[in-house]
Amino acid sequence: MATTADAVPPVTPPATPPAIWARGLSRAFGEVRAVDAVDLDVRRGSVTALIGPNGSGKTTLLLMLAGLLAPDTGELLVAGADPTRSAQARSRIGWMPDAFGTWESLSATEILTTMGGAYRLGPTQSRRRAAELLATVHLSEFADAPAQVLSRGQKQRLGMARALVNRPQVLLLDEPASGLDPRSRIDMRTLLRSLAQAGTTVLISSHVLAELDEMVDDAVFLARGATVSSAGLLAATSAQRRWRLHSLDATALTVWADRAQVRLIPDTDAPAGAATVLVELPDERAAARLLADAVGAGVPISELARRSAGCWSRPI
């Protein structure tokens, strides 16, 4: 990597690095330092949100992680290698940019088979993979239609399919929810969770945390090109994993919680007089188990929903 006057000594990566590992990553454009000494660890098989306002350096960071932009300083490994130096590392990465360019005269199938050829898939394998992915993103009916007839949201879904052609170990998504309707957002969440469960690591950027809070395991925050302090990250992650629980019988809820050793946290944002509390749960599976246990104990639960930042989430 290039060195500069303020370069830092190389850092030795761990023997078994996480799916994405970066230390002291920086990149400047003239006098503007877009990314400033970022440290990053993204664990394997997780969906991690990269959160920051516009201009915070999210896209520049993702471009470096994708191997499309060389950092000025710092060290990075993605899927075990440096993507700015290793074609093998880049072959393990799926990349979806914010502005998804399409060949307007080509059909959705032709775009995906062309990408399959770029990854050295044979013609038959490329066509089979294209059909699988179009079904996954609900675009099968547009398989033979030119890309120019697709809406912005449909092009976003085609972009997701294109990023998955090579069955990546690491998937990098830059503002993928932009332009998606509510149903498509739910489909995207389901797809990303299934990919993570199968072992794919997903790093997804947005400038709004609430846009991603139902689909991510961890969050990393950028401000002016630098990662936010760990204290802020831990606080945000803890809040993200809290769920709102509403019961029609506050006494029955309290008795059950004492027996089941579930810690009930007062919900200061709940409407006045509501029998609503917060519980800390790691994921949707734990939420389903808690709901089944409470209902089985006779507690009249009317709602259980992941707590969003500043709004009520979709209940389950």
C-alpha positions as CSV (number, residue, x, y, z in Angstrom):
1,M,0.0,0.0,0.0
2,A,1.0,3.6,-0.5
3,T,2.8,5.3,2.4
4,T,2.4,8.9,3.5
5,A,4.1,11.2,5.9
6,D,1.7,10.3,8.6
7,A,1.8,6.5,7.9
8,V,1.6,4.2,10.8
9,P,3.7,1.0,11.2
10,P,2.0,-2.1,9.7
11,V,-0.2,-4.1,12.2
12,T,0.1,-7.9,12.3
13,P,-3.4,-9.4,11.7
14,P,-4.6,-12.1,14.1
15,A,-3.9,-15.8,13.2
16,T,-7.6,-16.3,12.6
17,P,-8.9,-13.0,11.4
18,P,-12.6,-12.1,11.3
19,A,-14.4,-12.0,8.0
20,I,-13.5,-8.3,7.7
21,W,-10.5,-6.9,9.5
22,A,-9.0,-3.4,9.1
23,R,-6.5,-1.4,11.1
24,G,-5.6,2.3,10.6
25,L,-7.4,2.4,7.2
26,S,-7.2,5.9,5.7
27,R,-8.0,7.5,2.3
28,A,-7.8,11.1,1.3
29,F,-8.9,12.9,-1.9
30,G,-6.7,16.0,-2.1
31,E,-7.2,17.9,1.2
32,V,-10.3,15.9,2.1
33,R,-9.7,12.9,4.3
34,A,-12.7,10.7,3.5
35,V,-11.6,7.8,5.8
36,D,-9.4,8.5,8.8
37,A,-7.6,5.6,10.6
38,V,-10.6,3.3,10.7
39,D,-10.4,0.1,12.7
40,L,-13.0,-2.5,11.8
41,D,-13.9,-6.1,12.9
42,V,-16.8,-7.9,11.3
43,R,-17.4,-11.4,12.6
44,R,-18.1,-14.3,10.2
45,G,-21.7,-15.1,9.4
46,S,-23.1,-11.8,10.8
47,V,-25.1,-9.0,9.3
48,T,-23.5,-5.8,10.4
49,A,-24.8,-2.2,9.8
50,L,-22.3,0.5,8.8
51,I,-24.1,3.7,9.9
52,G,-23.2,7.3,9.3
53,P,-24.6,10.5,7.8
54,N,-24.0,11.4,4.2
55,G,-20.3,12.3,3.7
56,S,-19.1,10.2,6.7
57,G,-16.9,8.0,4.5
58,K,-19.1,4.9,4.2
59,T,-18.9,4.5,0.5
60,T,-15.1,5.1,0.4
61,L,-14.6,2.5,3.1
62,L,-16.7,0.0,1.3
63,L,-14.8,0.6,-2.0
64,M,-11.6,-0.2,-0.2
65,L,-13.0,-3.3,1.3
66,A,-14.2,-4.4,-2.1
67,G,-10.7,-3.9,-3.5
68,L,-11.8,-1.2,-5.9
69,L,-9.9,1.6,-4.2
70,A,-6.4,1.4,-2.6
71,P,-6.1,2.9,0.9
72,D,-3.4,5.5,1.5
73,T,-2.5,3.8,4.8
74,G,-3.5,0.9,6.9
75,E,-4.0,-2.8,6.6
76,L,-7.1,-4.9,5.7
77,L,-8.2,-8.4,5.2
78,V,-11.5,-9.5,3.6
79,A,-12.2,-13.3,3.5
80,G,-8.7,-13.9,4.6
81,A,-6.7,-11.7,2.1
82,D,-6.2,-8.1,1.0
83,P,-8.6,-7.4,-1.8
84,T,-6.5,-4.6,-3.1
85,R,-3.7,-7.0,-3.8
86,S,-5.4,-10.4,-4.3
87,A,-7.7,-11.4,-7.2
88,Q,-8.6,-14.5,-5.2
89,A,-9.9,-12.3,-2.3
90,R,-12.0,-10.2,-4.8
91,S,-13.5,-13.4,-6.1
92,R,-14.9,-14.1,-2.6
93,I,-16.6,-10.7,-2.4
94,G,-20.0,-9.6,-3.6
95,W,-20.3,-5.9,-4.2
96,M,-23.5,-3.8,-4.6
97,P,-22.9,-0.1,-5.1
98,D,-25.3,2.7,-4.2
99,A,-25.8,3.7,-7.8
100,F,-26.4,0.5,-9.6
101,G,-25.6,0.9,-13.3
102,T,-27.2,-1.4,-15.8
103,W,-26.8,-2.2,-19.4
104,E,-30.2,-0.8,-20.3
105,S,-30.6,-2.8,-23.6
106,L,-29.7,-6.2,-21.9
107,S,-32.3,-8.3,-20.2
108,A,-32.0,-9.2,-16.5
109,T,-30.9,-12.7,-17.5
110,E,-28.3,-11.4,-19.9
111,I,-26.9,-9.1,-17.2
112,L,-26.5,-12.0,-14.7
113,T,-25.1,-14.5,-17.2
114,T,-22.6,-11.8,-18.3
115,M,-21.5,-11.5,-14.7
116,G,-21.4,-15.3,-14.4
117,G,-19.0,-15.4,-17.3
118,A,-16.8,-12.8,-15.6
119,Y,-16.6,-15.2,-12.7
120,R,-15.7,-18.0,-15.2
121,L,-19.0,-19.9,-14.9
122,G,-19.9,-21.9,-18.0
123,P,-22.8,-20.9,-20.1
124,T,-25.2,-23.5,-18.7
125,Q,-24.1,-22.8,-15.1
126,S,-24.5,-19.1,-15.7
127,R,-28.0,-19.5,-17.0
128,R,-29.0,-21.8,-14.1
129,R,-27.5,-19.4,-11.6
130,A,-29.3,-16.4,-13.2
131,A,-32.7,-18.2,-13.0
132,E,-32.1,-19.0,-9.3
133,L,-31.2,-15.5,-8.4
134,L,-34.1,-13.9,-10.4
135,A,-36.5,-16.2,-8.5
136,T,-34.8,-15.2,-5.2
137,V,-35.3,-11.5,-5.8
138,H,-38.7,-11.9,-7.3
139,L,-37.8,-10.8,-10.8
140,S,-38.5,-14.0,-12.7
141,E,-41.3,-12.4,-14.7
142,F,-38.7,-9.8,-16.0
143,A,-36.1,-12.4,-16.9
144,D,-36.3,-11.5,-20.6
145,A,-37.2,-7.9,-20.3
146,P,-34.6,-5.1,-21.0
147,A,-33.3,-3.5,-17.9
148,Q,-34.6,-0.1,-19.0
149,V,-38.2,-1.2,-18.2
150,L,-37.4,-1.9,-14.5
151,S,-38.3,0.5,-11.8
152,R,-35.6,1.9,-9.4
153,G,-36.6,-0.7,-6.8
154,Q,-36.5,-3.5,-9.3
155,K,-33.1,-2.4,-10.4
156,Q,-32.0,-2.5,-6.8
157,R,-33.2,-6.1,-6.5
158,L,-31.4,-6.9,-9.8
159,G,-28.3,-5.3,-8.2
160,M,-28.6,-7.6,-5.2
161,A,-28.8,-10.6,-7.6
162,R,-25.8,-9.5,-9.5
163,A,-23.8,-9.2,-6.2
164,L,-24.7,-12.8,-5.4
165,V,-23.7,-14.4,-8.7
166,N,-20.4,-15.8,-7.3
167,R,-21.8,-17.1,-4.0
168,P,-19.6,-14.6,-2.0
169,Q,-18.2,-15.3,1.4
170,V,-18.5,-11.5,2.1
171,L,-21.3,-9.3,0.8
172,L,-20.8,-5.6,0.8
173,L,-24.0,-3.5,0.2
174,D,-24.0,0.3,-0.1
175,E,-27.4,1.7,0.7
176,P,-29.3,-1.3,-0.8
177,A,-32.7,-0.3,0.8
178,S,-32.8,2.9,-1.1
179,G,-35.8,2.9,-3.5
180,L,-37.3,-0.3,-2.1
181,D,-41.0,-0.5,-1.2
182,P,-42.0,-2.0,2.3
183,R,-42.6,-5.5,0.9
184,S,-39.2,-5.5,-0.8
185,R,-37.5,-4.4,2.4
186,I,-39.0,-7.4,4.2
187,D,-37.8,-9.7,1.4
188,M,-34.3,-8.2,1.7
189,R,-34.3,-8.7,5.4
190,T,-35.3,-12.3,5.0
191,L,-32.7,-12.9,2.3
192,L,-29.9,-11.3,4.3
193,R,-30.8,-13.4,7.4
194,S,-30.8,-16.6,5.4
195,L,-27.4,-15.7,3.8
196,A,-25.9,-15.1,7.3
197,Q,-27.3,-18.4,8.6
198,A,-25.6,-20.1,5.7
199,G,-22.3,-18.5,6.6
200,T,-22.1,-15.4,4.4
201,T,-20.9,-12.2,6.2
202,V,-22.9,-9.1,5.3
203,L,-21.8,-5.5,5.7
204,I,-24.6,-3.1,4.8
205,S,-24.5,0.7,4.9
206,S,-27.2,3.2,5.6
207,H,-27.5,6.7,7.0
208,V,-30.5,5.6,9.1
209,L,-30.2,3.0,11.8
210,A,-33.9,2.4,12.0
211,E,-33.9,1.4,8.4
212,L,-31.8,-1.7,9.3
213,D,-32.6,-2.4,12.9
214,E,-34.7,-5.5,12.2
215,M,-32.1,-7.3,10.1
216,V,-28.6,-6.6,11.7
217,D,-26.7,-8.3,14.5
218,D,-24.0,-5.6,15.0
219,A,-23.5,-1.9,14.1
220,V,-20.5,0.2,13.4
221,F,-20.8,4.0,13.3
222,L,-18.8,6.4,11.2
223,A,-18.5,10.2,11.7
224,R,-16.2,12.4,9.6
225,G,-14.4,9.3,8.3
226,A,-13.6,7.8,11.7
227,T,-15.2,5.1,13.8
228,V,-17.3,6.3,16.8
229,S,-16.0,5.4,20.3
230,S,-16.7,1.9,21.5
231,A,-18.9,3.2,24.4
232,G,-21.3,4.7,21.9
233,L,-21.3,1.5,19.8
234,L,-22.1,-0.7,22.8
235,A,-24.9,1.5,23.9
236,A,-26.5,1.5,20.4
237,T,-26.1,-2.2,20.0
238,S,-27.8,-2.8,23.4
239,A,-30.7,-0.6,22.5
240,Q,-31.1,-2.3,19.2
241,R,-31.5,-5.7,20.9
242,R,-34.3,-4.6,23.1
243,W,-37.9,-5.7,22.4
244,R,-41.2,-4.1,23.5
245,L,-43.6,-6.5,25.3
246,H,-47.2,-5.5,25.9
247,S,-49.6,-7.6,28.1
248,L,-53.2,-7.2,28.9
249,D,-52.5,-8.2,32.4
250,A,-49.6,-6.5,34.1
251,T,-49.8,-8.7,37.2
252,A,-49.7,-12.0,35.2
253,L,-46.8,-10.6,33.3
254,T,-44.8,-9.8,36.4
255,V,-45.5,-13.2,38.0
256,W,-44.4,-15.0,34.9
257,A,-41.3,-12.9,34.5
258,D,-40.2,-13.7,38.1
259,R,-40.7,-17.4,37.5
260,A,-39.0,-17.5,34.1
261,Q,-36.2,-15.1,35.4
262,V,-36.9,-12.6,32.6
263,R,-35.7,-9.1,33.4
264,L,-38.4,-6.5,32.7
265,I,-37.2,-3.0,31.9
266,P,-39.5,0.0,32.2
267,D,-40.4,1.5,28.8
268,T,-40.3,5.2,29.2
269,D,-41.4,5.8,25.6
270,A,-44.7,3.8,26.0
271,P,-48.0,5.6,26.1
272,A,-49.2,6.6,29.5
273,G,-51.0,3.8,31.3
274,A,-49.8,1.1,28.9
275,A,-48.8,-2.3,30.4
276,T,-45.6,-2.2,28.2
277,V,-42.1,-3.2,29.2
278,L,-38.8,-3.9,27.4
279,V,-36.9,-7.2,27.4
280,E,-33.4,-7.8,26.1
281,L,-33.2,-10.6,23.5
282,P,-30.3,-11.5,21.1
283,D,-32.4,-12.4,18.1
284,E,-35.8,-13.4,16.7
285,R,-35.4,-17.0,17.7
286,A,-35.1,-16.0,21.4
287,A,-38.1,-13.7,20.9
288,A,-40.2,-16.6,19.6
289,R,-39.2,-18.8,22.5
290,L,-40.0,-16.1,25.0
291,L,-43.4,-15.4,23.4
292,A,-44.3,-19.1,23.4
293,D,-43.3,-19.5,27.1
294,A,-45.3,-16.5,28.2
295,V,-48.4,-17.5,26.2
296,G,-48.1,-21.1,27.5
297,A,-48.1,-19.7,31.0
298,G,-51.4,-18.0,30.4
299,V,-50.0,-14.4,30.1
300,P,-52.2,-12.5,27.6
301,I,-49.5,-11.0,25.3
302,S,-50.9,-8.6,22.7
303,E,-47.7,-7.5,21.1
304,L,-44.0,-8.3,21.0
305,A,-41.9,-6.1,18.7
306,R,-38.2,-5.2,18.2
307,R,-37.6,-1.7,19.6
308,S,-36.6,0.8,16.9
309,A,-34.7,4.0,17.4
310,G,-37.5,6.5,17.8
311,C,-40.4,4.4,16.4
312,W,-42.4,1.3,16.9
313,S,-41.3,-1.7,15.0
314,R,-43.4,-4.2,13.1
315,P,-44.8,-6.7,15.7
316,I,-44.5,-10.4,15.5
